């Protein structure tokens, strides 16, 4: 029998295929290692226009009609893409909730992409479905959701959307005997209200809008001086909404706000949700990994009472993007999502005990992302992972203490997880000058590649932020970034003095 057509382009048992795959992977890994070992800056400072021009120069057209040699394409990818992306493995890349991925998870990516399983049905995934089910059971165990269930998602946006979706379905059924899946929104759905912290993730509003409730359904509750939901304001708002004839149906808690890492009073909120017969969703996309820590797990007390829970693994579980999960306290909550298609997940499969995970997801085709978490936990172990998490909180406390001792800085809060918000500030600076200097510090660090830090606004004023996710960072790294910020701020202040 002759060789199959196009064989070398696809991984198979054919010698031409296995050799080409091995050569391709070897060249790719070598290029990646050369890049990682030689690149010392966190970013090249390239602009969007420069990036576009460089790619045009290297590749010409975006697609090739007759193909090119792999080594040529890889070299151009290195020069045009890799050298001008953000170096997440660099410890001073600390602007966002973007983690360096664990090496075992990178190995898992190689396996799962080669296998290319689709997680919607058993007959497209086999044992991959079993792995995801095992990971979900472990998650339900550590979050004490004994009768719960879950599904892997692309991350917090999808998981929070699912939380709002199930809450809407549940209240419509309970209050009006209404099946939204069959009939669409109930005529009185405009009276439904979602209560969340003023610091909650924007996906709360986004989900309400996408699910037909409108952003007007979301009622932000003021926070206290630690940027956590204020319980007195929450109770007062619920009473006020009921007096207006509105229906507070979903209480949306946050375990780790994006800016401050603040964790809402989850246990008190759980009691209030129960008292007022509200669905209780907790967005623990950021802080969920604290559950692994003996020192800090108590910060999540009350999360086990959530009706639904968001957890991201591409944050403090150190998984490659994207990787998250959505959990529910009661497994039967997923019945609101169930649809049967004869070609995919016929009802007979359910009767025969064949698991088709599409019945729990708002997606059909899904990646085998559970393998990344599975292999990481098998190789690294929960004890080491917890130690990594603990170290980032220690380092966040260290940078906060250093900033507090410096006259040039104003620390805005004591970090609860590993995010630290601050700004450079002097009493004799105007607000315009303060804003200009802080933005200049952030931009100069970015463009020089010395560090990547974030900027945000607190009460309308520009502030800076670092998020210490990389457990390899040292106190020396932190001190050097602080010193660099002081030098840049001094230079910028000097420019202001000359112009005034």
TIKEKOL-252769 format. One record per residue (C-alpha): residue number from 0; residue in one letter; chain; x, y, z. Coordinates in steps of 0.2 Angstrom, whole numbers. Example, Ala and Ser with C-alpha at 12.3 -4.5 7.8 and 13.67 -1.06 7.14 Angstrom:
2
{0 'A' 'A' {62 -22 39}}
{1 'S' 'A' {68 -5 36}}
***
This chain:
500
{0 'X' 'A' {0 0 0}}
{1 'X' 'A' {7 17 -5}}
{2 'X' 'A' {9 32 6}}
{3 'X' 'A' {-7 41 11}}
{4 'X' 'A' {-9 58 3}}
{5 'X' 'A' {-4 73 14}}
{6 'X' 'A' {3 61 27}}
{7 'X' 'A' {17 71 34}}
{8 'X' 'A' {6 86 38}}
{9 'X' 'A' {-4 76 51}}
{10 'X' 'A' {3 66 66}}
{11 'X' 'A' {0 48 64}}
{12 'X' 'A' {10 31 64}}
{13 'X' 'A' {17 34 47}}
{14 'X' 'A' {36 36 48}}
{15 'X' 'A' {36 52 37}}
{16 'X' 'A' {23 60 49}}
{17 'X' 'A' {32 55 65}}
{18 'X' 'A' {49 61 59}}
{19 'X' 'A' {41 78 53}}
{20 'X' 'A' {32 80 70}}
{21 'X' 'A' {48 76 79}}
{22 'X' 'A' {59 88 69}}
{23 'X' 'A' {45 102 70}}
{24 'X' 'A' {44 100 89}}
{25 'X' 'A' {63 100 91}}
{26 'X' 'A' {65 116 81}}
{27 'X' 'A' {51 124 90}}
{28 'X' 'A' {57 120 108}}
{29 'X' 'A' {75 125 104}}
{30 'X' 'A' {69 142 97}}
{31 'X' 'A' {59 144 113}}
{32 'X' 'A' {73 140 125}}
{33 'X' 'A' {85 152 115}}
{34 'X' 'A' {72 166 117}}
{35 'X' 'A' {69 162 136}}
{36 'X' 'A' {87 161 140}}
{37 'X' 'A' {92 177 130}}
{38 'X' 'A' {78 189 133}}
{39 'X' 'A' {81 198 149}}
{40 'X' 'A' {69 213 147}}
{41 'X' 'A' {50 211 151}}
{42 'X' 'A' {45 220 135}}
{43 'X' 'A' {54 227 120}}
{44 'X' 'A' {44 243 120}}
{45 'X' 'A' {38 241 103}}
{46 'X' 'A' {22 251 98}}
{47 'X' 'A' {7 243 88}}
{48 'X' 'A' {12 252 72}}
{49 'X' 'A' {30 246 74}}
{50 'X' 'A' {24 228 77}}
{51 'X' 'A' {13 228 61}}
{52 'X' 'A' {27 235 51}}
{53 'X' 'A' {39 222 57}}
{54 'X' 'A' {27 208 53}}
{55 'X' 'A' {24 215 36}}
{56 'X' 'A' {43 216 33}}
{57 'X' 'A' {46 198 39}}
{58 'X' 'A' {31 189 32}}
{59 'X' 'A' {25 199 18}}
{60 'X' 'A' {7 193 16}}
{61 'X' 'A' {-1 186 30}}
{62 'X' 'A' {-4 169 21}}
{63 'X' 'A' {8 159 9}}
{64 'X' 'A' {1 152 -7}}
{65 'X' 'A' {14 138 -9}}
{66 'X' 'A' {21 137 9}}
{67 'X' 'A' {38 140 16}}
{68 'X' 'A' {51 131 25}}
{69 'X' 'A' {47 128 44}}
{70 'X' 'A' {64 135 50}}
{71 'X' 'A' {61 151 40}}
{72 'X' 'A' {44 153 48}}
{73 'X' 'A' {50 149 65}}
{74 'X' 'A' {64 162 64}}
{75 'X' 'A' {52 175 58}}
{76 'X' 'A' {40 171 72}}
{77 'X' 'A' {54 173 84}}
{78 'X' 'A' {60 190 77}}
{79 'X' 'A' {43 197 74}}
{80 'X' 'A' {32 190 87}}
{81 'X' 'A' {41 182 102}}
{82 'X' 'A' {54 196 104}}
{83 'X' 'A' {40 209 105}}
{84 'X' 'A' {27 200 116}}
{85 'X' 'A' {27 202 135}}
{86 'X' 'A' {39 190 144}}
{87 'X' 'A' {27 183 157}}
{88 'X' 'A' {41 172 164}}
{89 'X' 'A' {50 188 169}}
{90 'X' 'A' {47 190 188}}
{91 'X' 'A' {45 209 186}}
{92 'X' 'A' {31 207 173}}
{93 'X' 'A' {18 210 186}}
{94 'X' 'A' {4 221 179}}
{95 'X' 'A' {-11 209 178}}
{96 'X' 'A' {-18 193 183}}
{97 'X' 'A' {-7 184 170}}
{98 'X' 'A' {4 170 178}}
{99 'X' 'A' {19 161 172}}
{100 'X' 'A' {13 143 168}}
{101 'X' 'A' {20 128 176}}
{102 'X' 'A' {31 117 165}}
{103 'X' 'A' {20 101 167}}
{104 'X' 'A' {6 111 161}}
{105 'X' 'A' {16 116 145}}
{106 'X' 'A' {19 97 143}}
{107 'X' 'A' {0 94 145}}
{108 'X' 'A' {-3 107 131}}
{109 'X' 'A' {8 97 119}}
{110 'X' 'A' {-2 81 123}}
{111 'X' 'A' {-19 89 123}}
{112 'X' 'A' {-17 98 107}}
{113 'X' 'A' {-10 83 98}}
{114 'X' 'A' {-24 72 104}}
{115 'X' 'A' {-37 86 100}}
{116 'X' 'A' {-51 79 110}}
{117 'X' 'A' {-67 88 110}}
{118 'X' 'A' {-75 88 127}}
{119 'X' 'A' {-94 89 122}}
{120 'X' 'A' {-97 70 120}}
{121 'X' 'A' {-90 54 126}}
{122 'X' 'A' {-88 48 108}}
{123 'X' 'A' {-76 63 105}}
{124 'X' 'A' {-66 62 121}}
{125 'X' 'A' {-66 45 130}}
{126 'X' 'A' {-55 45 145}}
{127 'X' 'A' {-52 64 143}}
{128 'X' 'A' {-70 66 149}}
{129 'X' 'A' {-65 55 164}}
{130 'X' 'A' {-51 66 168}}
{131 'X' 'A' {-62 82 168}}
{132 'X' 'A' {-75 73 179}}
{133 'X' 'A' {-61 68 192}}
{134 'X' 'A' {-54 86 192}}
{135 'X' 'A' {-72 93 195}}
{136 'X' 'A' {-75 80 209}}
{137 'X' 'A' {-58 86 217}}
{138 'X' 'A' {-64 104 216}}
{139 'X' 'A' {-81 101 223}}
{140 'X' 'A' {-71 92 238}}
{141 'X' 'A' {-59 106 242}}
{142 'X' 'A' {-73 119 241}}
{143 'X' 'A' {-85 108 251}}
{144 'X' 'A' {-98 106 238}}
{145 'X' 'A' {-103 88 243}}
{146 'X' 'A' {-118 87 231}}
{147 'X' 'A' {-110 98 218}}
{148 'X' 'A' {-104 97 200}}
{149 'X' 'A' {-95 107 188}}
{150 'X' 'A' {-88 110 171}}
{151 'X' 'A' {-72 117 164}}
{152 'X' 'A' {-73 134 156}}
{153 'X' 'A' {-62 147 147}}
{154 'X' 'A' {-62 157 163}}
{155 'X' 'A' {-71 170 173}}
{156 'X' 'A' {-81 178 160}}
{157 'X' 'A' {-89 162 154}}
{158 'X' 'A' {-91 156 172}}
{159 'X' 'A' {-99 172 179}}
{160 'X' 'A' {-110 172 164}}
{161 'X' 'A' {-116 154 168}}
{162 'X' 'A' {-119 160 186}}
{163 'X' 'A' {-130 174 181}}
{164 'X' 'A' {-139 162 168}}
{165 'X' 'A' {-143 149 181}}
{166 'X' 'A' {-149 162 193}}
{167 'X' 'A' {-161 169 181}}
{168 'X' 'A' {-168 152 176}}
{169 'X' 'A' {-170 147 194}}
{170 'X' 'A' {-179 163 200}}
{171 'X' 'A' {-190 163 184}}
{172 'X' 'A' {-196 145 188}}
{173 'X' 'A' {-198 148 207}}
{174 'X' 'A' {-207 164 206}}
{175 'X' 'A' {-217 163 191}}
{176 'X' 'A' {-217 145 186}}
{177 'X' 'A' {-209 151 170}}
{178 'X' 'A' {-197 141 158}}
{179 'X' 'A' {-186 154 151}}
{180 'X' 'A' {-177 141 140}}
{181 'X' 'A' {-194 138 131}}
{182 'X' 'A' {-203 154 132}}
{183 'X' 'A' {-190 168 133}}
{184 'X' 'A' {-190 181 146}}
{185 'X' 'A' {-204 183 158}}
{186 'X' 'A' {-214 199 156}}
{187 'X' 'A' {-209 205 173}}
{188 'X' 'A' {-190 201 171}}
{189 'X' 'A' {-187 219 170}}
{190 'X' 'A' {-190 219 189}}
{191 'X' 'A' {-175 207 193}}
{192 'X' 'A' {-160 214 202}}
{193 'X' 'A' {-142 208 204}}
{194 'X' 'A' {-133 215 219}}
{195 'X' 'A' {-114 215 218}}
{196 'X' 'A' {-99 225 225}}
{197 'X' 'A' {-95 242 217}}
{198 'X' 'A' {-78 233 215}}
{199 'X' 'A' {-85 217 206}}
{200 'X' 'A' {-79 212 189}}
{201 'X' 'A' {-87 220 174}}
{202 'X' 'A' {-93 203 168}}
{203 'X' 'A' {-108 205 181}}
{204 'X' 'A' {-115 219 171}}
{205 'X' 'A' {-110 211 154}}
{206 'X' 'A' {-118 195 158}}
{207 'X' 'A' {-134 204 163}}
{208 'X' 'A' {-134 214 147}}
{209 'X' 'A' {-131 198 136}}
{210 'X' 'A' {-145 188 146}}
{211 'X' 'A' {-158 201 142}}
{212 'X' 'A' {-159 209 159}}
{213 'X' 'A' {-150 224 155}}
{214 'X' 'A' {-136 233 164}}
{215 'X' 'A' {-149 242 174}}
{216 'X' 'A' {-153 226 183}}
{217 'X' 'A' {-136 227 192}}
{218 'X' 'A' {-136 237 208}}
{219 'X' 'A' {-118 241 214}}
{220 'X' 'A' {-116 241 233}}
{221 'X' 'A' {-104 253 240}}
{222 'X' 'A' {-88 246 248}}
{223 'X' 'A' {-80 249 265}}
{224 'X' 'A' {-63 256 268}}
{225 'X' 'A' {-55 239 263}}
{226 'X' 'A' {-64 239 247}}
{227 'X' 'A' {-76 225 252}}
{228 'X' 'A' {-95 225 250}}
{229 'X' 'A' {-103 235 264}}
{230 'X' 'A' {-115 223 273}}
{231 'X' 'A' {-125 238 280}}
{232 'X' 'A' {-127 245 263}}
{233 'X' 'A' {-132 228 256}}
{234 'X' 'A' {-145 226 269}}
{235 'X' 'A' {-152 243 266}}
{236 'X' 'A' {-152 241 247}}
{237 'X' 'A' {-161 225 248}}
{238 'X' 'A' {-175 232 259}}
{239 'X' 'A' {-176 248 247}}
{240 'X' 'A' {-178 237 232}}
{241 'X' 'A' {-192 227 239}}
{242 'X' 'A' {-201 242 244}}
{243 'X' 'A' {-200 248 226}}
{244 'X' 'A' {-208 232 220}}
{245 'X' 'A' {-191 225 213}}
{246 'X' 'A' {-184 208 215}}
{247 'X' 'A' {-167 206 221}}
{248 'X' 'A' {-164 188 215}}
{249 'X' 'A' {-145 186 214}}
{250 'X' 'A' {-131 191 226}}
{251 'X' 'A' {-114 191 217}}
{252 'X' 'A' {-99 190 229}}
{253 'X' 'A' {-81 193 224}}
{254 'X' 'A' {-66 183 232}}
{255 'X' 'A' {-52 194 225}}
{256 'X' 'A' {-57 210 216}}
{257 'X' 'A' {-46 214 201}}
{258 'X' 'A' {-38 230 208}}
{259 'X' 'A' {-37 227 226}}
{260 'X' 'A' {-38 208 228}}
{261 'X' 'A' {-52 211 241}}
{262 'X' 'A' {-63 197 247}}
{263 'X' 'A' {-81 201 251}}
{264 'X' 'A' {-88 195 268}}
{265 'X' 'A' {-93 179 260}}
{266 'X' 'A' {-101 171 275}}
{267 'X' 'A' {-112 186 280}}
{268 'X' 'A' {-117 187 262}}
{269 'X' 'A' {-122 169 262}}
{270 'X' 'A' {-133 171 276}}
{271 'X' 'A' {-141 186 268}}
{272 'X' 'A' {-144 177 252}}
{273 'X' 'A' {-152 163 261}}
{274 'X' 'A' {-163 175 271}}
{275 'X' 'A' {-170 184 256}}
{276 'X' 'A' {-171 168 245}}
{277 'X' 'A' {-157 174 233}}
{278 'X' 'A' {-146 164 222}}
{279 'X' 'A' {-128 166 229}}
{280 'X' 'A' {-114 167 216}}
{281 'X' 'A' {-96 169 221}}
{282 'X' 'A' {-83 175 208}}
{283 'X' 'A' {-67 167 215}}
{284 'X' 'A' {-58 168 198}}
{285 'X' 'A' {-44 177 207}}
{286 'X' 'A' {-44 171 225}}
{287 'X' 'A' {-50 153 223}}
{288 'X' 'A' {-33 146 224}}
{289 'X' 'A' {-31 152 242}}
{290 'X' 'A' {-42 136 247}}
{291 'X' 'A' {-26 126 245}}
{292 'X' 'A' {-17 137 258}}
{293 'X' 'A' {-17 132 276}}
{294 'X' 'A' {-12 150 281}}
{295 'X' 'A' {-25 159 270}}
{296 'X' 'A' {-39 147 266}}
{297 'X' 'A' {-49 154 280}}
{298 'X' 'A' {-51 170 269}}
{299 'X' 'A' {-63 160 258}}
{300 'X' 'A' {-75 155 273}}
{301 'X' 'A' {-92 155 266}}
{302 'X' 'A' {-88 150 249}}
{303 'X' 'A' {-95 133 252}}
{304 'X' 'A' {-112 140 254}}
{305 'X' 'A' {-112 148 236}}
{306 'X' 'A' {-125 141 224}}
{307 'X' 'A' {-112 143 210}}
{308 'X' 'A' {-94 147 210}}
{309 'X' 'A' {-81 154 197}}
{310 'X' 'A' {-63 148 199}}
{311 'X' 'A' {-49 152 186}}
{312 'X' 'A' {-34 141 184}}
{313 'X' 'A' {-24 153 173}}
{314 'X' 'A' {-21 164 188}}
{315 'X' 'A' {-14 157 204}}
{316 'X' 'A' {-15 139 199}}
{317 'X' 'A' {-2 143 186}}
{318 'X' 'A' {-10 136 171}}
{319 'X' 'A' {-8 142 153}}
{320 'X' 'A' {-23 153 146}}
{321 'X' 'A' {-36 148 145}}
{322 'X' 'A' {-42 137 160}}
{323 'X' 'A' {-56 139 172}}
{324 'X' 'A' {-71 130 180}}
{325 'X' 'A' {-89 134 185}}
{326 'X' 'A' {-95 124 200}}
{327 'X' 'A' {-113 122 207}}
{328 'X' 'A' {-118 117 225}}
{329 'X' 'A' {-132 106 218}}
{330 'X' 'A' {-128 95 203}}
{331 'X' 'A' {-146 96 196}}
{332 'X' 'A' {-144 115 194}}
{333 'X' 'A' {-136 111 177}}
{334 'X' 'A' {-153 104 171}}
{335 'X' 'A' {-157 122 165}}
{336 'X' 'A' {-143 120 152}}
{337 'X' 'A' {-148 103 145}}
{338 'X' 'A' {-152 100 127}}
{339 'X' 'A' {-152 84 118}}
{340 'X' 'A' {-146 82 100}}
{341 'X' 'A' {-148 65 92}}
{342 'X' 'A' {-131 66 83}}
{343 'X' 'A' {-122 71 99}}
{344 'X' 'A' {-129 68 116}}
{345 'X' 'A' {-145 57 114}}
{346 'X' 'A' {-156 54 129}}
{347 'X' 'A' {-152 35 127}}
{348 'X' 'A' {-134 39 132}}
{349 'X' 'A' {-140 47 148}}
{350 'X' 'A' {-150 31 152}}
{351 'X' 'A' {-135 20 148}}
{352 'X' 'A' {-124 30 159}}
{353 'X' 'A' {-113 38 145}}
{354 'X' 'A' {-107 55 150}}
{355 'X' 'A' {-108 69 138}}
{356 'X' 'A' {-102 85 146}}
{357 'X' 'A' {-110 96 133}}
{358 'X' 'A' {-126 95 144}}
{359 'X' 'A' {-117 106 157}}
{360 'X' 'A' {-109 119 146}}
{361 'X' 'A' {-114 134 136}}
{362 'X' 'A' {-101 128 124}}
{363 'X' 'A' {-101 113 112}}
{364 'X' 'A' {-83 111 106}}
{365 'X' 'A' {-71 112 121}}
{366 'X' 'A' {-53 109 124}}
{367 'X' 'A' {-46 96 135}}
{368 'X' 'A' {-40 109 147}}
{369 'X' 'A' {-43 98 162}}
{370 'X' 'A' {-27 88 158}}
{371 'X' 'A' {-16 104 161}}
{372 'X' 'A' {-23 105 179}}
{373 'X' 'A' {-22 86 181}}
{374 'X' 'A' {-4 84 176}}
{375 'X' 'A' {1 99 186}}
{376 'X' 'A' {-6 92 202}}
{377 'X' 'A' {1 75 199}}
{378 'X' 'A' {19 82 196}}
{379 'X' 'A' {20 97 207}}
{380 'X' 'A' {7 92 221}}
{381 'X' 'A' {-4 103 231}}
{382 'X' 'A' {9 106 245}}
{383 'X' 'A' {21 114 233}}
{384 'X' 'A' {8 124 224}}
{385 'X' 'A' {1 131 241}}
{386 'X' 'A' {19 136 245}}
{387 'X' 'A' {20 145 229}}
{388 'X' 'A' {4 154 233}}
{389 'X' 'A' {9 159 250}}
{390 'X' 'A' {26 166 244}}
{391 'X' 'A' {17 178 233}}
{392 'X' 'A' {6 185 247}}
{393 'X' 'A' {22 187 257}}
{394 'X' 'A' {30 196 243}}
{395 'X' 'A' {15 207 241}}
{396 'X' 'A' {16 212 260}}
{397 'X' 'A' {35 215 257}}
{398 'X' 'A' {32 228 243}}
{399 'X' 'A' {18 236 253}}
{400 'X' 'A' {29 238 268}}
{401 'X' 'A' {43 245 257}}
{402 'X' 'A' {31 258 249}}
{403 'X' 'A' {24 263 265}}
{404 'X' 'A' {42 267 272}}
{405 'X' 'A' {46 278 256}}
{406 'X' 'A' {41 296 257}}
{407 'X' 'A' {39 296 238}}
{408 'X' 'A' {24 284 238}}
{409 'X' 'A' {6 283 245}}
{410 'X' 'A' {0 266 249}}
{411 'X' 'A' {-19 264 246}}
{412 'X' 'A' {-22 248 255}}
{413 'X' 'A' {-15 233 264}}
{414 'X' 'A' {-15 219 252}}
{415 'X' 'A' {-27 204 256}}
{416 'X' 'A' {-20 193 242}}
{417 'X' 'A' {-6 199 231}}
{418 'X' 'A' {-12 215 222}}
{419 'X' 'A' {-4 231 229}}
{420 'X' 'A' {-12 248 223}}
{421 'X' 'A' {-1 264 226}}
{422 'X' 'A' {4 280 218}}
{423 'X' 'A' {19 292 218}}
{424 'X' 'A' {14 307 228}}
{425 'X' 'A' {21 323 235}}
{426 'X' 'A' {10 336 244}}
{427 'X' 'A' {17 350 233}}
{428 'X' 'A' {12 341 217}}
{429 'X' 'A' {-4 347 209}}
{430 'X' 'A' {-17 333 204}}
{431 'X' 'A' {-12 336 185}}
{432 'X' 'A' {6 334 190}}
{433 'X' 'A' {3 318 200}}
{434 'X' 'A' {-6 310 186}}
{435 'X' 'A' {7 315 173}}
{436 'X' 'A' {21 308 184}}
{437 'X' 'A' {13 292 188}}
{438 'X' 'A' {8 288 170}}
{439 'X' 'A' {26 293 165}}
{440 'X' 'A' {33 280 177}}
{441 'X' 'A' {22 266 171}}
{442 'X' 'A' {26 270 153}}
{443 'X' 'A' {44 272 155}}
{444 'X' 'A' {45 255 164}}
{445 'X' 'A' {35 247 150}}
{446 'X' 'A' {45 255 136}}
{447 'X' 'A' {62 252 143}}
{448 'X' 'A' {57 234 148}}
{449 'X' 'A' {63 236 166}}
{450 'X' 'A' {46 231 173}}
{451 'X' 'A' {28 229 168}}
{452 'X' 'A' {16 237 181}}
{453 'X' 'A' {-2 242 178}}
{454 'X' 'A' {-12 258 180}}
{455 'X' 'A' {-29 261 186}}
{456 'X' 'A' {-41 274 193}}
{457 'X' 'A' {-47 275 211}}
{458 'X' 'A' {-60 289 213}}
{459 'X' 'A' {-56 296 196}}
{460 'X' 'A' {-37 298 201}}
{461 'X' 'A' {-23 288 192}}
{462 'X' 'A' {-15 275 203}}
{463 'X' 'A' {-2 261 199}}
{464 'X' 'A' {-4 243 203}}
{465 'X' 'A' {7 227 204}}
{466 'X' 'A' {0 210 205}}
{467 'X' 'A' {13 198 212}}
{468 'X' 'A' {9 181 204}}
{469 'X' 'A' {26 175 200}}
{470 'X' 'A' {33 165 215}}
{471 'X' 'A' {51 166 208}}
{472 'X' 'A' {51 185 212}}
{473 'X' 'A' {64 190 225}}
{474 'X' 'A' {65 205 237}}
{475 'X' 'A' {80 211 226}}
{476 'X' 'A' {68 212 211}}
{477 'X' 'A' {55 222 221}}
{478 'X' 'A' {68 234 228}}
{479 'X' 'A' {75 237 210}}
{480 'X' 'A' {58 241 203}}
{481 'X' 'A' {54 253 218}}
{482 'X' 'A' {71 262 215}}
{483 'X' 'A' {68 263 196}}
{484 'X' 'A' {51 271 200}}
{485 'X' 'A' {59 284 211}}
{486 'X' 'A' {72 289 198}}
{487 'X' 'A' {59 291 184}}
{488 'X' 'A' {47 301 196}}
{489 'X' 'A' {62 312 201}}
{490 'X' 'A' {66 315 182}}
{491 'X' 'A' {48 319 178}}
{492 'X' 'A' {46 331 193}}
{493 'X' 'A' {62 340 187}}
{494 'X' 'A' {54 343 170}}
{495 'X' 'A' {38 350 178}}
{496 'X' 'A' {49 362 189}}
{497 'X' 'A' {58 368 173}}
{498 'X' 'A' {41 372 164}}
{499 'X' 'A' {34 381 179}}
***
